Amino acid sequence: MTDEQCFSVYAAKGSYEFIGSDGKQYQATFWTEAWKPSKEDIEAINRGEPIYIQIHSHGLPPISVFTLDENGNSNDAD
């Protein structure tokens, strides 16, 4: 996938502390993103089609969420 095929997504960063099974205190980071499906995505979801998510890194990962149309082609979220 090229940079031109990607689009930006806004994410809110949060963190929390927890005690691990080893008794040590750790801090974890999480990200919250909001995704709005396109008309074609909603139609595919209503047909029972799966939602695909691809994750490609360690930190805040680039993620793509998409559905496929009845011919197996990706529905763009334009």
N, C-alpha and C positions, 0 to 999 in steps of 0.2 A: 504494500500500500504506500502510495506517495504522500508527501505533505499536502498536495493539492486535493487529495481524496479525503483527507481528515478534516474535522471541524472541531473547534474548541468547545470545552464544556467547563462550566464553573463548578467549583467544589468548595465546600466549607470544611475546614480542618478542625478536628477536636482531639482531645486526649483524656485519658483517665489513668488512674493508678490502681494496681492490684497486687495481691500477695500471691506469688507463685507456689507451686507444690513443694519447692525447696525452701519455703519460708522467707524468701527475699522479696523486697518490694520492687515492682517494675512499673514503668510508664509505657502505655501503648498509645499509638496515634490511629485515628480513624478519619475517613473522608465521607462526606455526605454529598451526593449528587442527585439532581432531579432530571428525569428523562421524560420527554413528552412524545408519545408515539404519533406517527403520521396517520392519515386516513387509511393508507394502504396497510400500515402496521396493524391498526385496529381491525381491519377486515380480515387479515391473516390470523390474528389472535382469535377472533370470533369463529374462524373456521377450524380452530383447534391446532393451528400451526405453532411450532415452538418458537421461543425467543432465544436468539444466539448471543452470547457474550464472549468476547475474546479479550484476554488480559496479557499484557506484554512487558512487565517490569516489576521492580522491587518496591519502589515508593508509591506515589500517586500514579497509578498505571494508566497508560492510554487504553481506553476501553471502547469497544464498538458493540452496540446493541442493535440488532436488526431482525427483520422477518423476511421470509421468502414468499414470492407470489406462487400461484398455482403451477407455473412453469419452472420453478426453482430459481428464479432471478431475485436478487436483493431488492427490497422496497426502499427507495431513498426517502430520507426524512426532510425533504425540501419544503 
